[in-house]
Amino acid sequence: MALDRVNGKEELFVGGIFGLRRARAMKEHKITHILSVVKYSLDEVNAESFRDVEHLSIDVDDVEDEDMLVHLPRMVRFIERGLYGPDSPSLQPTSSPPKPNPDNTDAILPADDEPPLTSEFPRFKLTPAVDPPPNHPPGAVFVHCAMGKSRSVTAAIAYLLWKHPHRFGRADPTTTPSHAVANALRWVRDTRPLAEPNDGFTRQLEMYWAMGCPAASDDAVAREPAYQRWLYQREVETAANVGRAPDRFRFEDEEAPQRAGDADADGGLELRCKKCRRVLVTQPFMVPHQGRGNPERKDCPHVFIEALSWMRPTLEAGELEGRLACPNGKCGASVGRYSWQGFKCTCGDWVAPAFSLHRSRVDEVAVPGRANVAGRMAALGIRMPPGGRQESL
């Protein structure tokens, strides 16, 4: 069909570009807002028919490496304004979509104005959506791309994940991003069977969910550290594919220093140069591999880590690969290696880019957090000195 209404209480429609040529259908569904997830101008159709319709066009291609993620907050906010008006409480700077009470997981039936949940959709305690201002009549939004299959469906799913996170598993800590997105896609397919975002858009929706579906402003995703790391990863991959080092370097201990602070407070594993005992990395900056989320595997000779500021002199040489040396000027021992193009670990996993410390060159030390140390010292009647541990990477 040219346009299909998504299940739920909102008047949200998804379709292809030919839906815009169905002026009668637009009028019957009382469409007030049109989101074109493709470069499009209403002048290309009967503009007179859309004189009172608000229109937003986002120029993106339906290819897996297209950056759809950065546009999601703007599209989500446009849909919300179209459905609930510019004064929607969910769009206010200090507000966010309602979240379920994690302590209340009793299953209940959905509201009467929502379709019944099938076995495909877990039944969580539903929180009523934020109602529109009483003086604003409900609107209707038509989201389209070329075929109504990938780009428009991605925008609609992003809105549903943001507006109704409880519906797709936010209340369940075992719900993974892939499960949440799959649930939302099935929800849309119930009325739009051909819905099928490309694989790249699906992964970006999973990232959006993992970020918590930020939409407080149009640039909400652009300001997310996870998005910035993802963009940098794309730059690295592009450079590596043409056989060169990236033009810029991102050192995670500088970009996210609070992670080092968390390690200092919580304790955990840290790796030290075996020769001089200089701390090289703390657990927050270790990269899990082999799909098990465990950087402490004893049967693997490599510990992969993120790029850290002590590597700057080495990486600024501009080589595709090389050795990593202890940053202690009096030591300089070889502690591992790096490759922007990545390499295959002996345990079978491919990591790219790869920054690896060799277990034979480092000591693994379990370090208690500040709270544990303070508690033990207090029990012995010893006062903590001012400051605390300063060296943490």
N, C-alpha and C positions, 0 to 999 in steps of 0.2 A: 504494500500500500504506500501511497505518497506520504502519509504521516500516521503515526500510531501513538495513542496515549499510553504513557507509562503508568503501571499500576500504582495506586496510592491516592492520597487525597488531593495532591496538587494537580493542576491542569498543565501538565508537562507533556509535550509531544516531541517525538523524534521522527525524522524522515529524511528524504533525499531532496535534491534541488528541484525536482519536478513538483514537489508540494507547493512551491511558491507560485506555480502557475494555476493552482486550484483556488482561485479567489473565493469561490463559493464555500469551499471547505474551511478556508481561513476565517471567513465570516461566521460560518456555523459554529466553529469552535471558539469564537470570540478571541482570536489571537491578538494579544496586545504587544508582545515582544518577540523578536526574531533574532536568534543567534546563528550566524553563518560561520561554521568552522571550516571555512574555505574563503578565498578571496572572492568577494561577491558584492555587487551593488544592486539595490532594489530598482535602480533605474533601468536595469536589464529586463525587468518585467513591467507590468502595469503599475507604475509608481503611484498612480492615483488611488489604487486599491489599498495601498499601504500608507496612506497619508498620515494616519493617526497611530501608526505602529512604530515603536522604538526598535532600532536595528543596531546590532553590533557585528562586525565582521572580523574574524581572526584568521590571518593568512598563514595556514600551515598545510604542509603536504602529507599525504597518507603514506609515509615511509617510516621504517622502524627507527631510523636515527634522527628523526625530527624531534625537536625539543618542544613537546606539548606540555610538559610538566610546569614550566614557568608561566604558562598562560592559564592554568587551572583556577587560581584564585579569582582572576578577572572574570572568567566565564561563570564560576560559581556565584559570584556576587551579582552578576548581571541577571542570572536566572532567578536568584532570590529576590532581587528588586522587582523583576517582572511578575513574580507570583505574589509577593507580599508588600511591595511598595518600598520606596527609599527609606521609610522610617521603621522598617522591620527591626525588631529588637536584636535579631541575629547578626545584623550588620553594624551595630553600634560598636565603637572601639573597645569598650570594656565588657562586651558580651561575646559569648560563643554559643554554638548550638548546644542544646541541653544534653547532659550526659547521664547515663543510667547510674543508679546507686549501686556500687559494686557489692554492697552487703545484702542487697535484695535481688536474688536471682530466681525467685519463684516464677514459674511459668504461668502466664496468663494469656487469655485470648486477645488478639489484636483489637483495636478500636473498630467500631462498626463501619467506619468509612474507609477502612483499609482492607485489601483482599486477604483472605485467610492464608496463613502460612502453611506451606506443605512440609513434608519431611526433609526437603532440601534446605529449608530455612530454619535454623535453630530458633526455638521459642524463648526469647529473653523477656525479662520484665521491661515493658515499654514505657518510656517517658513521653508524655504528651509533647508534641512539637510546639515551638514558640508560635503563638497566634499572631496574625497581623494586627496592626492598629485598627481599632473598631471603625474608624472613619475611612478606611481604605478598602475599596471593593477588591475581591480576589482577581488576579490577572491570569493570563494564559500565555505560555511560552512555547514557541516552536524552535527546536534545535535541529539544524540540518547541516549536512555536508554534501558531497556529490551523490552518494548512493544511500545514505542513511545507515551505513554499516559499521564504520570504524571511527572516524573523527567525531561525529555527532554523538555516537554511543559513548565514547570516552568522556566527553563533556557531561553527558547525562549521568554517567556512573560517578564521576567526581562529585557532582552535586548531591547525589543520593548518599554517598559515603560521608560527606560533610554534614548533610542535614539530618540523616537518620543513621548514625553510626551504630546505635543499639540494634537496628534491624539486621545488620550484617555481621554482628559478633563482637562489638567493642566491649560488651559486658563479660565476655568469656576470655580469660587470659590465655587460653590455649588456641585462640583464633589467630592464625598467621595472616600476614598481608595477602598472600595468594588465595587463602580461603575466603577472606573478606571480599576481594575483588571478584572471585568466581561466584560468590553468592549474589553480589550486585549484578553481575552479568546475567545470571539466570533470572533474576528479577525482571530485568529489561526484556530478555528474550521471551518472557511469558506473553508479551504483546507485540514484540518486534523480533520474530524468530531469526531473521537474518543478521542480527546484531553480532559483530565479531571484530573487536578492536585488534589492530595488528599487534604482534608480539612486543614490539618496542613500547607501544602505548600501554599495554597491559603491565609491563614491568614498571613503567612510570606511575601508573595508578597504584601499584603496590608500594612504591616509594612514598606516594602521597599519603596513603593510609598509615604507613610507618611513621611519617612525620607528624601525624595527628590531624591531617587534612587542614593545614593552615589556610585561612581566607580572611583574616582580619583586615587586610588591605590588598590592593591589586598586586603588590610586589612581595606578598607574604612568603611565597616559595623562594623567590630570589634571595631573600635574607636568611634562609635556612642554611646552617653549616653543612647539612647532608647534601643539599642541592649543590652548593659550591664545591664540595668534594667530588660530586658526580660530574660536574662540568669539567673540573680539572682532570679527572680520569679520562674523559673523552678527548681532551687536548693531548694527554700523554699517549693515548692509543693512536691518534691521528699522526703524531710525530713519529712514534715507533714504527708505524706501518710504512713510512717513507725512509726509514733508516737513520733517524736523527734523535737527539735528546730534545726534550720539550724546551720551549723558549723561556718558560718561567718555572719556578719551583715553589711548591707548597709544603711547608714544614708543619706537621700537625701539632707539635708542642707549642708553636707560636700562634697558630690559628685557633687552637682550642686549649689554652693553658689551664682551664678549669679541670680538664681531665687529669692533668698531673696533680692538681690539688686534691681531686677525688682519691687518687691512688695514695697520696700522702695520708689522707684521713682514714681511708678504709683498709689500707695495707694490701697485701697480695704478693704476687711473684714479681721479682725484678731480676734482671740479668746484669752481671758485672764482668768487666774484663778479667779474665783469669790471671793475667800477669800483674796488673796494678790495682785491681778491685774498683776501678772507676765504674759508676752506674751508667749503663748504656741505654736501658729502656725499662719502663715499668709496665705492668700488665695492661692498662688501658690502651697502649699503643702497639700491642702485639696483634697480629692479623691471624685469626683462625683459618685453617685450611683443611682440606680433605673432607669438607662438608660436615664436620662433627662439632665445630665451635669450641675446640679444645686446643689452645696453643701450647699445652704442657705435655703433648704426646712424647713419651720416652722412646718410642721406636722410630722416631723421625729425627734425622741429624740436623734439620734446619728449624730455626724459629724465625718466621717471617714477621717483620715489623713495618710500621709506617715510616715514611721519610721524616727524619728528625733534624733539628737545626745543627747538630754536631757534624752532620754529613755535608754541610754547605761547601766547604773548600773542595771536597772530592767531586761533588756533583757539578759545581760551577766550571769544572774542566771541560764539560760538554761531551764527555764520552758516553757511548751507548751502554757500556757495561764496564765493570772494574771491581777492585777490591775495596772493602771497607776497613779502615784502620781505627784503632782506639784514638779518641780525640785528645787524650792526655799527651801533651807535648813531650813529656819525659818517657813516654811508653811507645805509642805508635804501633802497637802489635796488630797484626792482621786478625780481625775478628769475624769477617764474613765477606760477602760480595753482593753486588747489585746488578740488575739488568732492567733497563726500561722496557725492553721487549718481553721480559719475563723468562722464566725457565721452569722446567718440570722438576718437582721435588722427587727424591728417591722413593717417597711413599706413594707416588703416582699422581699427585695433584699438580696442575699447572697454575702458577701464580704470576700475574702481570699487572703492573710492574712489580718486580721482586726486589726486596731489600731483606737480606737473610743474614742472621747471625748463626755461626756454626756452634753447635752445643759443645764441641771439644775445646772451643776457644773462650767459653764464658762459664761463669758459675751462676747457678740458679739459686736465688735466696728468697725464702719466704719471709716477708717483712710484716710485722703487726702494724695496724693503723694507730694513729695518734690516740684514739679513744682507748684502745686496749693498753697502750703503753702507759697512758695517764692513770688508768684504773689500777694497773699493777703497782705503779710507783706510789699511788695514794695508799694502797693497801699496806705498803711497807713504810709509810710515813715520809716518803720522799716527795719533795715539791718539784714540779716540772720547771725546767729553765725557760726563760723567755724565748719566744720564737718557736723553734722546733726544727724538724728535718728540713734542710734547704735544698738538698740535691734530689731532684726527682724528674724523670723524663718519661 
